[in-house]
Amino acid sequence: MERVTVLGRVRPFLLLFALFILWELFGRLVVPQYDPSGLSLPPPSAGVADAISLFNQGFLIPHIIASARRVYVGFALAALIGIPIGILMGMFFAVYRQFTPVVGILRPIPPVAWIPITLLWFGVTDRQQYFIIFIGTIFPLILNTIAGVRTVDPVLIRAARSLGADASDIFRLLLTAALPSIFLGVRIALGLGWFIIVASEMVSASTGLGFLITEARTAMVTQRMYVGMFAIGFIGYAQDRLLVWLERKLMPWK
């Protein structure tokens, strides 16, 4: 039984392992024929070796922590503001009408477009990074929360009121029904957060995985770029799996 369980857990990663093996063979056997330096496409094992070296020197973890702190603090601020706004916009048409132009105008602006002006506001500080993450993740939270609230069948609300539900009971009903859509917004927003932080750190930071990638590019250490890129990828995957598990625990009815 244990052998089957282990096999079941490994099976979803078989394609990923196969791709890494092909990449390793290609980097070792084909690339040197066209690029003797191997800088254009080192094998993934070179990236693993560099990651171990950075870890042993105490350089890798601080970069990961710096990026993670910026993403999660900025996202937390967006969630604290965006989800209540989304609930109010979904519940009350007057609020929806007033906030729609604000959201509609600000949402298409790329988060990286805010970098120059936020550098004037905050300087090269973590507060500037928090704001970039905040502005980039708040809109998926707002829109998904609105969608979740508005998918509640009005018949359910009328039935709850006929059974004596007060305003707080109706609010809990709407929030419970909207949770799946809110969680989808959380997953999308956190994924965007890691996407945004790399671009922001490449321009205006002296720590973080984005800075690590830029520094590696400047020094032409290609395998170190892999370290930053795949660190983000693995963190993002683990984060998403954790959210899926949490969603199943909190919403067993889904």
C-alpha positions in Angstrom: 0.0 0.0 0.0 2.8 2.4 0.9 4.5 1.6 -2.5 1.4 2.5 -4.3 1.0 5.7 -2.4 4.5 6.8 -3.2 4.1 6.0 -6.8 0.8 7.9 -6.9 2.6 11.0 -5.5 5.5 10.8 -7.9 3.4 10.1 -11.1 2.3 13.7 -11.6 6.0 14.7 -11.8 7.1 12.2 -14.4 6.7 14.6 -17.3 8.7 17.3 -15.4 11.5 14.8 -14.6 11.6 13.7 -18.3 11.9 17.3 -19.5 14.7 18.0 -17.1 16.5 14.9 -18.3 16.1 15.9 -21.9 17.4 19.4 -21.0 20.4 17.9 -19.2 21.3 15.8 -22.2 20.8 18.6 -24.6 22.9 21.0 -22.5 25.7 18.5 -22.2 25.8 16.9 -25.7 24.4 19.4 -28.2 24.9 23.0 -26.8 28.8 22.6 -26.6 28.9 22.0 -30.3 27.6 25.5 -31.0 28.6 27.3 -27.8 31.8 25.9 -26.3 31.4 28.2 -23.3 28.0 26.7 -22.5 26.7 30.1 -21.3 23.7 30.1 -23.6 22.0 27.0 -22.1 23.8 25.3 -19.3 22.3 22.0 -18.1 20.0 22.1 -15.1 22.6 20.3 -12.9 24.8 23.4 -13.2 21.9 25.4 -11.7 21.5 22.9 -8.9 25.2 23.0 -8.1 25.1 26.8 -8.0 22.0 26.8 -5.8 23.8 24.5 -3.3 26.8 26.8 -3.4 24.7 29.9 -2.8 22.8 28.2 0.0 26.0 27.1 1.7 27.4 30.6 1.5 24.2 32.0 3.1 23.2 34.0 0.0 20.1 32.2 -1.3 17.8 32.1 1.6 18.0 35.9 2.3 17.0 36.6 -1.3 14.0 34.2 -1.0 12.9 35.7 2.3 13.1 39.2 0.9 11.0 38.4 -2.1 8.5 36.4 -0.1 8.1 39.1 2.5 7.3 41.7 -0.2 4.8 39.5 -2.0 2.9 38.4 1.1 2.9 41.8 2.9 1.7 43.5 -0.3 -0.9 40.8 -0.9 -2.1 40.9 2.7 -2.8 44.6 2.4 -4.6 44.0 -0.9 -6.7 41.3 0.6 -7.6 43.4 3.7 -8.9 46.2 1.4 -9.9 44.4 -1.8 -12.1 41.7 -0.5 -14.3 44.0 1.6 -14.6 46.4 -1.4 -15.6 43.4 -3.6 -18.2 42.3 -1.1 -19.7 45.8 -0.9 -19.7 46.2 -4.7 -21.4 42.8 -5.0 -24.1 43.6 -2.4 -24.9 47.2 -3.1 -25.5 48.6 -6.6 -24.7 52.2 -5.4 -21.3 51.1 -4.2 -20.7 49.2 -7.4 -21.6 52.2 -9.6 -19.2 54.5 -7.7 -16.2 52.1 -7.6 -16.6 50.7 -11.2 -14.9 53.7 -12.9 -12.1 53.7 -10.3 -11.4 50.0 -10.8 -11.9 50.2 -14.6 -9.3 53.0 -15.0 -6.7 51.7 -12.6 -6.9 48.0 -13.4 -5.4 48.2 -16.9 -2.3 50.1 -15.7 0.6 47.6 -15.5 2.0 47.4 -12.0 5.5 48.1 -13.4 4.3 51.4 -14.7 3.9 52.5 -11.1 7.6 51.9 -10.3 9.0 55.4 -11.4 6.4 57.3 -9.4 6.6 55.1 -6.4 10.3 55.5 -6.3 9.6 59.3 -5.9 7.1 58.5 -3.2 8.9 55.9 -1.2 12.5 55.7 -2.5 14.2 52.3 -2.9 12.5 50.7 0.1 10.3 47.7 0.9 7.4 50.1 1.2 7.7 50.8 -2.5 7.7 47.1 -3.3 4.7 46.5 -1.0 2.8 49.2 -3.0 3.7 47.6 -6.3 2.4 44.2 -5.1 -0.7 45.8 -3.6 -1.7 47.6 -6.7 -1.0 44.5 -8.9 -3.0 42.0 -6.7 -6.0 44.0 -5.4 -8.0 43.9 -8.7 -8.2 40.1 -9.1 -9.4 40.0 -5.5 -12.1 42.7 -6.0 -13.4 41.2 -9.3 -13.5 37.6 -8.1 -15.2 38.6 -4.8 -17.9 40.6 -6.8 -18.4 37.6 -9.0 -18.7 35.3 -6.0 -21.3 37.5 -4.2 -23.4 37.9 -7.4 -23.6 34.2 -8.1 -25.7 33.7 -4.9 -29.2 32.7 -6.0 -31.6 35.5 -4.8 -34.1 32.7 -3.9 -31.7 31.6 -1.2 -31.5 35.1 0.3 -35.3 35.4 0.2 -35.7 32.0 1.8 -33.2 33.0 4.6 -35.1 36.2 5.3 -38.4 34.3 5.4 -36.9 32.1 8.1 -36.0 35.1 10.2 -32.4 35.7 9.1 -31.1 39.2 10.0 -28.5 41.3 8.1 -25.6 39.6 9.8 -27.0 36.1 8.8 -27.4 37.3 5.2 -23.9 38.6 5.2 -22.5 35.3 6.4 -24.6 33.5 3.7 -23.2 35.7 1.0 -19.6 35.3 2.3 -19.9 31.5 2.5 -21.3 31.3 -1.0 -18.6 33.6 -2.4 -15.7 31.8 -0.7 -14.9 29.6 -3.8 -14.6 32.6 -6.0 -12.6 34.5 -3.4 -10.2 31.7 -3.1 -9.8 31.6 -6.9 -9.0 35.4 -6.7 -6.4 34.7 -4.0 -4.7 32.0 -6.1 -4.6 34.3 -9.1 -3.5 37.3 -7.1 -0.6 35.5 -5.3 0.6 34.1 -8.7 0.6 37.6 -10.1 2.4 38.8 -7.0 5.4 36.6 -7.8 5.3 37.7 -11.4 5.2 41.4 -10.4 7.9 41.2 -7.7 10.5 39.9 -10.1 10.0 42.8 -12.5 10.0 45.3 -9.7 13.1 43.9 -8.0 15.0 43.9 -11.3 14.5 47.7 -11.4 14.4 48.9 -7.9 15.8 46.6 -5.3 19.2 45.4 -4.0 17.9 42.1 -2.6 15.4 39.4 -3.7 15.1 36.8 -6.4 14.5 39.4 -9.2 17.7 41.2 -8.1 19.5 37.8 -8.1 18.5 37.2 -11.7 19.6 40.6 -12.8 22.9 40.3 -11.0 23.5 37.0 -12.6 22.7 38.4 -16.1 25.2 41.2 -15.5 27.9 38.8 -14.4 27.0 36.3 -17.2 26.4 33.5 -14.8 23.6 31.8 -16.6 23.0 29.0 -14.2 22.4 31.5 -11.5 19.5 32.9 -13.5 18.0 29.3 -13.3 18.3 29.5 -9.5 16.2 32.6 -9.3 13.7 31.5 -11.9 13.1 28.0 -10.6 13.0 29.2 -6.9 10.1 31.4 -7.9 8.5 28.5 -9.8 8.8 26.0 -6.9 7.6 28.5 -4.3 4.6 29.4 -6.5 3.7 25.7 -7.1 4.0 24.9 -3.3 1.9 28.0 -2.5 -0.8 27.0 -4.9 -1.0 23.4 -3.7 -1.3 24.7 -0.1 -4.2 27.0 -1.1 -5.9 24.1 -2.9 -5.6 22.0 0.3 -6.8 24.8 2.4 -9.8 25.4 0.1 -10.8 21.7 0.4 -10.6 21.9 4.2 -12.6 25.2 4.5 -15.1 24.3 1.8 -15.8 20.6 1.9 -19.2 21.2 0.1 -17.5 22.5 -3.0 
